[in-house]
Amino acid sequence: MSEDRYRPIPCALYSRYELAVLRGRPLTVVWRDEAGATHVDRLAPLDLETRAGAEYLVGRRVADGATCRLRLDRILRAQPLPER
């Protein structure tokens, strides 16, 4: 299915994700799943990885501690949570 083919993101955006991982500051992430449904999660960014030709943000959900992998080209918006 060509719609599901990974579309590389701009290098500057990738660099922002790298910085988020290094700083460890939680993010509010808005993303779409494979079916096109939109989700909002608060994540502690852990790592970036490449699998099968696609890039992913690995994070831990703040709400339940579950680990998730979000494909970078499906992330619509990611913003740092306000510092307390």
N, C-alpha and C positions, 0 to 999 in steps of 0.2 A: 504494500500500500504506500504510494508515494507521499501521501499527506503526513504519514508518520515518520518520514525520513528526517533525521536530525539536521537542523539548520544552525551552523556555527553562529555564536553570538559575537559582538564586537569585542576586541581585545581590552578596551577600556572597561567594559562591563565585567569581563572575566577578572580583571585586576581588582575591581571593587569587591568581588566575591572572595578573592584571595585575602584581601585586607580584612574583611569581616571574619574570616577563619582565624587569621593571626591575632586579631584583637579579641576574639571570642565573645563579642557583644551580640546578644540575641537580636533577631530580625523578625519583623512582621513580613511574611511572604504571601503574595497572592499568586496562585498558579492554576494551570489547567491540567487535568488528568487526560489519559488516552481517549476517554469518551467525550472530552470537551467540557466537562463540568468544572466550574470554578471553585477553588478552595482558598481559605485563609488560615494560615498557621503561624504560630509564634515558635521560632526555631533558634536553638543555640547552634551556630554553624561549626561543624567539626572538621570537614575536609572537602576537597574537590577531587573527583576521580573521573577517569575515562574508561568506558566499557563499550565494547562492540561499536566503536566509532561515534559514541555520543558522550557528552560531558555532563556530570551530575554534581549537585551540591548535596553533601551528606550532612544531616543535622539531627539534633535531638529535639523532639517536641517539648516545649516548656510545660504544657498541660499534663502530659502523662509519661514523659521520659522515653517514649518510643523513638527508635531511630528510623529515619526515612531518607530516601534518595529522590531528589527532584531533578528532572532533566532540565538543564539550563535554558533551553529554548522554549520551555513551557512556563517559565517564571515570567509573570506579567509585571510584577513590581516587588521590590524588596527594600524595606526601610529599617534602619536601626530602631530598636525600642528606646524610649526616652530613659535617660539615666535617672536613678533614684537618688 
